[in-house]
């Protein structure tokens, strides 16, 4: 059996929450309504007993017979039925009067009035033996009810809530007053409430499940789009993006983050493809030289010493170029990670002076150190020395003999900016970002004509970013290019 998806789980969860909420509400309302109806019924019974007791006391009767007659008058005005109350008054030493003699009047005499129906006031007598057994049982239960509230089952009326109370009447006569209220109306009301709750609950549950499905569909739409885009990426299509228009809040941030990740991934793949293509191109030339010279040497069965020496020199130059490229590739891979850095707070002046003095004697350039701050920066000495060497070598490669190159380091707020200026042809503004790419090819004025690996400036940027800094190319005050490297100050 397939498992429900996220939409199905959300819809089921919402339906379960609604079901629990409806169950709790039903229980609370049903119990609360039942309790309220019970309290109201008992309040009405208490009020009825108190009214009957008050009427018995003001009738002017003193003897049990007079009180019995007064009780008949009171009960004769009371009707009884499914929605009317039951009244029974038992006079000690007298008789019992009730508005329902068939239930509580065994042994009472029948009294009739001209033009009127039979009154409900009868004294107990032997006629109870002719009543059905059920009526006798009802009468026994009613007349035998203990003081206080009780519930009995009465034929044709169902459950009846009865309040029994003993009172003392004038003349020292005691009377037991019983007032009962059928519970059928309250039970019918509760049953109707229950039926209504079931119908409304089922409708609400269905609507809630539908609404939950729609809500879950809306909430999971960005994830479904993301899954589709991810499937396309897995198939090799890196150009797909999640739509951002029409979304907001978390969905918009999710789409933007996902698209940003795809942008970086596509850029990384593009760089990787370009890197492989450029590396293959740069390695092909020295490999071709090695293979060609080896074939030339192989075709000559008796090569001369001069021929062998010539082939050896060409192969050595080609392999040296390949070794340089491989070394730079390994260095670039290490420079792109900050995990292997050995940081220490150092001043840049000793590093700059050492690189300037070491490279000034090898090249016919006016290579000088300019203003250098004494502020310390957290750097890896060897990595930053390689960075300086690459920048100076790049400046030497793109200046004429006798050209001026200046290295400086100045404070800029919380950063220290290391700069290498030259008076060469400079870098066009459109190429100032691309010049840091691996194997970047610019115009002839700044091409790698001196046989470099094409990775020097890429290594510079990687080292700068590994230190938390930034590399950029701008116009130089000397008229050429200015390469700036920002380092966070210690």
Secondary structure as GFF3:
##gff-version 3
##sequence-region A 1 490
A	DSSP	alpha_helix	6	57	.	.	.	ID=ss1
A	DSSP	alpha_helix	64	76	.	.	.	ID=ss2
A	DSSP	beta_strand	85	91	.	.	.	ID=ss3
A	DSSP	beta_strand	96	98	.	.	.	ID=ss4
A	DSSP	alpha_helix	101	104	.	.	.	ID=ss5
A	DSSP	three_ten_helix	126	130	.	.	.	ID=ss6
A	DSSP	alpha_helix	133	143	.	.	.	ID=ss7
A	DSSP	beta_strand	148	154	.	.	.	ID=ss8
A	DSSP	beta_strand	158	169	.	.	.	ID=ss9
A	DSSP	beta_strand	173	182	.	.	.	ID=ss10
A	DSSP	alpha_helix	184	234	.	.	.	ID=ss11
A	DSSP	alpha_helix	249	299	.	.	.	ID=ss12
A	DSSP	alpha_helix	305	335	.	.	.	ID=ss13
A	DSSP	beta_strand	344	347	.	.	.	ID=ss14
A	DSSP	alpha_helix	348	360	.	.	.	ID=ss15
A	DSSP	beta_strand	366	372	.	.	.	ID=ss16
A	DSSP	beta_strand	376	379	.	.	.	ID=ss17
A	DSSP	alpha_helix	381	397	.	.	.	ID=ss18
A	DSSP	beta_strand	404	412	.	.	.	ID=ss19
A	DSSP	beta_strand	415	422	.	.	.	ID=ss20
A	DSSP	three_ten_helix	429	431	.	.	.	ID=ss21
A	DSSP	three_ten_helix	434	436	.	.	.	ID=ss22
A	DSSP	three_ten_helix	444	446	.	.	.	ID=ss23
A	DSSP	alpha_helix	456	466	.	.	.	ID=ss24
A	DSSP	beta_strand	470	475	.	.	.	ID=ss25
A	DSSP	beta_strand	481	488	.	.	.	ID=ss26
###
